[in-house]
Amino acid sequence: MALLTPYSKVPELNTATVLLVENEEELQSKLANAIVQYEKDFNVNVRLARKLPLPVENKETRPRIDLIVFIVNLLSERSLQSVESSLAHLHSDCFLGKVCFLVTDARCGSHTQERLVSVRKLAASHQCPVICAEHRTADGVNAAAVRLLNILKVTAGMSPIATTALYLSSLTRCSVTSDLEED
C-alpha cells in the first residue's frame, strides 16, 4: 500500500486531472459529468474512487492527479469516516494546495452541523479549503463544478504565474471561526 504522491508523474500538456473521492457515490457522477461538459480552455480528466488507497494494478498508467476532492455527505456518518481513513493514504505534499473537501447537506439539521464542524476542523488541520455544495439541483452541481474547475486550474498550473500565488493563498486558507480555534 503506497501513499498517493502529487509529483510522482510528469504532467501532460494542457491537461489536468481531478480525483473525486466519495464513499456513497451520490454526487460523484453528477459532478464528474458537469466538470467534463463545462466549457474550458484546457482538457480535464476526471477519475472516480470510493476511497483511498487506489488500486496498485494500474499505477503505471494512472495520470498525475492535480486535485483530490473528498466529497462528504453530512447526513452520513460513514461518509465522514471514509474520508478520515482515506487521508492516511496521502503523502503530506498533497496537502500543499492539492486537496479540498466538498460537503453536501449542510443545512439539514443538528447532526449535520456537528459533522460540518468536524469536517472544518479536519480541513483546518490539513490547511485545505472546504466547499459547501447543493447536490439536489442541476444549478447547485454546476456551481460546484465551476468552483472546482477554478481550483483545478490553479493546482494544475494552468493559471498565469502572477495570479497563482494569490489564488493559492486564498484557496488553501481555511476560514475557521473562533469557536473552532478555541477547541
PADREN-36612 format. One record per residue: z, y, x of N, C-alpha, C in turn. Coordinates in steps of 0.1 Angstrom, whole numbers, padded with zeros to 4 digits, always signed. Each point is the difference from the previous one (the first is absolute). Layout:
% PADREN-36612
ZYXZYXZYX...
This chain:
% PADREN-36612
+0000-0012+0009+0000+0012-0009+0000+0012+0009-0011+0007+0001-0002+0012+0008+0002+0013-0008+0005+0010+0007+0001+0013-0007-0013+0006-0002-0002+0007-0011-0012+0008-0002+0001+0013+0007-0010+0002+0010+0000+0012+0008-0011+0009-0003+0002+0013+0001-0011+0009-0005-0011+0002+0010+0002-0002+0013-0010+0004+0010-0006-0012+0008+0001-0012-0006-0004-0012+0007-0015-0003-0001-0007+0008-0009-0015-0002-0002-0006+0014+0003-0013-0001+0004-0008+0012+0002-0005+0005-0014+0001+0013-0003-0004+0005-0013-0016-0001-0002-0004-0002-0012-0014+0000-0003-0005+0014-0002-0012+0003+0003-0006+0014-0001+0000+0004-0015+0006+0011-0003-0001+0006-0014+0005-0009-0011+0010-0009+0004+0006-0009-0010+0015+0000+0001+0006-0001-0011+0015-0001+0000+0004-0012-0009+0011-0006+0003+0005-0012-0007+0014+0003-0005+0002-0003-0013+0013+0001-0006+0004-0013-0005+0013-0004+0002+0006-0012-0004+0010+0003-0012-0003-0005-0011+0009+0002-0012+0008-0013-0002+0013+0002+0001+0010-0011+0000+0008+0002-0013-0002-0010-0009+0007+0000-0013+0003-0014-0004+0013-0003-0003+0004-0014-0003-0006-0004-0014+0000+0009-0010-0004-0004-0013-0014+0003-0004-0007+0007+0008-0015+0003-0001-0003+0007-0013+0009+0008-0006-0002+0007-0012-0010+0012+0002+0003+0008+0010-0008+0012+0003-0010-0002+0011+0002-0010+0008-0008-0003+0013-0015+0000-0003-0005-0008-0009-0014-0001-0002-0006+0013-0006+0007+0006-0010-0005+0013-0006-0001+0010+0011+0010+0001+0009+0000+0010+0010-0011-0002+0011-0002-0013+0003-0010-0004+0009-0014+0004-0005-0002-0002-0013-0013+0003-0006-0002+0016+0000+0011+0007-0003-0001+0015+0000-0003+0005+0013+0006-0005+0011-0002+0004+0013-0014-0002+0005-0006-0012-0003-0013-0004+0004-0011+0009-0008+0003+0002-0013-0010+0007-0008+0000+0015+0002+0011+0006+0006+0001+0014+0002-0010+0005+0010-0007+0011-0002-0010+0005+0010+0008+0006+0012-0004-0005+0012+0006+0005+0012-0011+0001+0011+0004+0006+0011-0010+0002+0011+0002-0010+0011+0008-0011-0003+0001-0011+0010+0002-0013-0008-0002-0011+0007+0001-0013-0006+0014-0005-0001+0004-0006-0011+0014-0005-0001+0000-0015-0003+0007-0007+0008+0002-0014-0003+0014-0001-0006+0002-0007-0011+0013-0003-0007+0003-0014+0002+0012-0003+0005+0005-0013+0002+0012-0002-0009+0002-0011-0007+0011-0003-0009+0009-0011+0006+0013+0002-0002+0009-0010+0004+0012+0000-0010+0006-0011-0002+0012-0001-0008+0012+0003+0007+0000-0003+0013+0012+0002+0009-0005-0001+0014+0009+0004+0009-0003-0002+0015+0010-0012+0004-0004-0007+0010-0011+0001+0010-0013-0004-0006-0011+0005+0006-0013-0004-0004-0003-0014+0006-0009-0008-0006-0003-0013+0005-0006+0001+0014+0003-0009+0009-0005+0000+0014-0014-0005+0001-0005-0007-0010-0013-0006+0000-0012+0009+0003+0000+0012-0007-0011+0009+0002+0004+0013+0008+0009-0002+0009+0005+0011+0008-0011+0006+0009-0008-0008+0005-0011+0005+0009-0011+0008-0007-0002-0003-0013-0011+0007-0007+0006+0011-0009+0013+0002+0000+0006+0010-0008-0002+0014+0007-0004+0010-0008-0003+0013+0006+0014+0007+0003-0001+0011+0008+0012+0008+0003+0004+0006-0013+0013-0001-0003+0006+0006-0012+0005+0014+0003-0006+0010-0007+0004+0014+0003+0012+0005-0009+0002-0006-0012+0010+0004-0008+0006-0012-0008+0013-0002+0000+0006-0011-0008+0008+0007-0012-0004-0004-0012+0007+0006-0012+0008-0011-0007+0013+0002+0000+0009-0009-0007+0001+0005-0015-0004-0008-0009+0001+0004-0014+0012-0006-0006+0009+0008-0006+0013-0004-0005+0000+0003-0015+0001-0010-0008+0002+0002-0014+0015+0001-0003+0005+0011-0004+0014+0003-0001+0007-0008-0012-0008-0006-0008+0005-0008-0011+0004-0014+0005-0004-0004+0012+0002-0013+0005+0008+0000+0013+0011-0006+0000+0008-0002+0012-0007-0008+0011-0007-0010-0005-0008-0008+0009-0010+0007+0008-0006+0010-0006-0010+0009+0007+0006+0007+0012+0012+0006-0002+0007+0007+0011+0005-0010+0010+0005-0012-0003+0004-0010+0009-0012-0004+0009-0011-0002-0006-0012-0004+0007-0004+0010+0011+0000+0013-0004-0003+0010+0010+0010+0000+0011+0013-0001-0003+0010+0000+0010-0002-0011+0010-0003-0012-0005-0003-0011+0009-0013+0001+0008-0010+0007-0006-0012+0001+0007+0001+0010+0012+0009+0010-0001+0001+0010+0010+0004-0006+0014+0006-0011-0001+0004-0007+0013-0012-0005+0008-0011-0001-0006-0012-0005+0006-0009+0010+0005+0004+0013+0001-0007+0011+0005+0005+0004+0014-0009+0003+0009+0004+0005+0013+0005+0015-0002+0009+0004+0008+0006+0013-0002-0011+0012+0001-0011-0003+0007-0010+0011+0001-0007+0002-0013+0001-0009-0010-0006+0001-0013+0006+0012-0008+0013+0002+0004+0007+0010-0008-0003+0015+0005-0009+0001+0009-0004+0013+0005-0012+0005-0008+0002+0002-0013-0010+0005-0008-0010-0010-0006+0003-0013+0001-0009-0010-0004+0005-0008-0013+0011+0004-0005+0007-0007-0011+0004+0010-0011-0002-0003-0012+0005+0008-0011+0004-0009-0012+0009+0005-0008+0005-0007-0012-0006+0006-0012-0005-0008-0009-0005+0005-0013+0008-0006-0011+0007+0008-0008+0009-0005-0010-0006+0002-0014+0003-0009-0009-0005+0001-0014+0012-0001-0009-0001+0005-0012+0010-0001-0011+0013+0007+0004-0002+0012+0007+0012+0008+0004+0007+0007-0011-0006+0000-0012+0006+0007-0012+0006-0009-0010+0002-0013+0003+0004-0010-0010+0014-0005+0001+0010+0009-0001+0014-0005-0002+0008+0001+0013+0013-0004-0002+0010+0002+0011-0002-0010+0011-0004-0012-0003-0002-0010+0011-0011+0005+0009-0011+0006-0005-0010+0005+0008+0004+0011+0009+0009+0008-0005+0005+0011+0008+0008-0005+0012+0008-0010-0002+0007-0006+0011-0009-0006+0011-0011-0007-0005-0010-0006+0009-0008+0011+0007-0002+0011-0007-0008+0011+0006+0009+0006+0012+0012+0002-0002+0009+0004+0010+0000-0010+0012+0000-0013-0003-0001-0010+0011-0013+0002+0008-0011+0001-0008-0013+0002+0007-0001+0013+0008+0006+0010-0005+0000+0013+0008+0009-0001+0012+0011-0007-0001+0008-0002+0012-0008-0009+0011-0006-0010-0005-0008-0009+0008-0011+0008+0007-0007+0008-0007-0011+0009+0005+0006+0010+0010+0011+0006-0003+0006+0010+0009+0004-0007+0013+0005-0012-0001+0004-0007+0013-0011-0004+0009-0012-0001-0006-0012-0003+0008-0010+0012+0001+0005+0012-0005-0008+0012+0001-0014-0002-0006+0000-0005-0012-0013-0003-0008+0001+0008-0013-0012+0004-0004-0001+0007-0013+0002-0009-0012+0004+0006-0011+0001-0008-0013-0009+0008-0010-0009-0008-0006-0009+0006-0010+0004-0006-0013+0002+0008-0011+0002-0005-0013-0013-0001-0007-0003-0011-0007-0013-0001-0007+0002-0005-0014-0009+0004-0009-0001-0005-0013-0011-0010-0001+0003-0012-0003-0010-0011+0001-0004-0004-0014+0005+0005-0010-0004-0004-0014-0012+0007-0005-0005+0011+0007-0012+0007-0005-0010+0001+0012-0012+0001-0004-0011+0001+0011+0001+0012+0008+0004+0011-0007+0002+0013+0008+0011-0001+0010+0011-0007-0003+0011-0002+0009-0004-0009+0012-0008-0010-0003-0004-0009+0011-0010+0008+0009-0009+0008-0006-0009+0008+0008+0007+0010+0008+0010+0006-0005+0008+0010+0007+0007-0006+0012+0005-0012-0002+0007-0007+0011-0011-0004+0011-0012-0004-0004-0010-0004+0009-0004+0013+0009-0001+0011-0007-0004+0012+0008+0011+0004+0010+0012-0001-0004+0011+0003+0010+0000-0010+0011-0002-0013-0002-0001-0010+0010-0012+0002+0009-0011+0004-0005-0012+0003+0008+0002+0012+0009+0008+0010-0005+0003+0011+0009+0009-0004+0012+0010-0009-0003+0008-0005+0011-0008-0009+0009-0008-0008-0006-0008-0009+0008-0010+0007+0010-0005+0011-0005-0009+0008+0008+0007+0005+0012+0012+0004-0001+0008+0005+0012+0004-0012+0009+0005-0011-0006+0005-0011+0008-0012-0007+0008-0012+0001-0006-0011-0007+0007-0007+0010+0009+0004+0012+0001-0006+0009+0010-0012+0007-0005-0003+0000-0013-0012+0006-0006+0002+0015-0003+0012+0005+0002+0002+0014-0003-0002+0008+0013-0004+0012-0001-0002+0009+0012+0013+0001+0008-0002+0000+0013+0011+0000+0009+0010+0011-0003-0004+0012-0003+0009+0012-0002+0009-0002-0012-0004-0008-0010+0008-0001-0012+0008-0013+0000-0003-0009+0009+0006-0014+0000+0015+0002+0002+0005+0007+0009+0014+0001+0003+0007+0006-0012-0006+0010-0007+0006+0006-0011+0001-0009-0012-0011-0008-0002+0001-0010-0011+0010-0011+0003+0000-0005+0012+0009-0011+0003+0014+0005-0001+0004+0012+0004+0013+0004-0001+0005+0002-0014-0009+0004-0009+0003+0001-0014+0000-0013-0007-0008-0010+0004-0001-0012-0007+0011-0010+0005+0004+0000+0012+0010-0009+0005+0014+0004-0001+0002+0013-0004+0014+0005-0002+0004-0004-0014+0010-0008-0002+0005-0004-0013+0009+0011-0005-0002+0006-0011+0009+0010-0006+0011-0008-0006+0012+0002+0005+0012-0007-0004+0009+0010-0006+0005-0002-0012+0010+0009-0006+0013-0001+0007+0009+0010-0001+0012+0000+0007+0010-0012-0004-0001-0005-0012+0008-0011-0004-0003-0013+0008-0013-0001+0004-0004-0012+0009+0005+0002+0014+0001+0012+0005+0004+0002+0013+0015-0002+0002+0007+0002-0011+0015-0002+0001+0004-0014+0002-0008-0010-0005+0004-0014+0000-0001-0006+0014
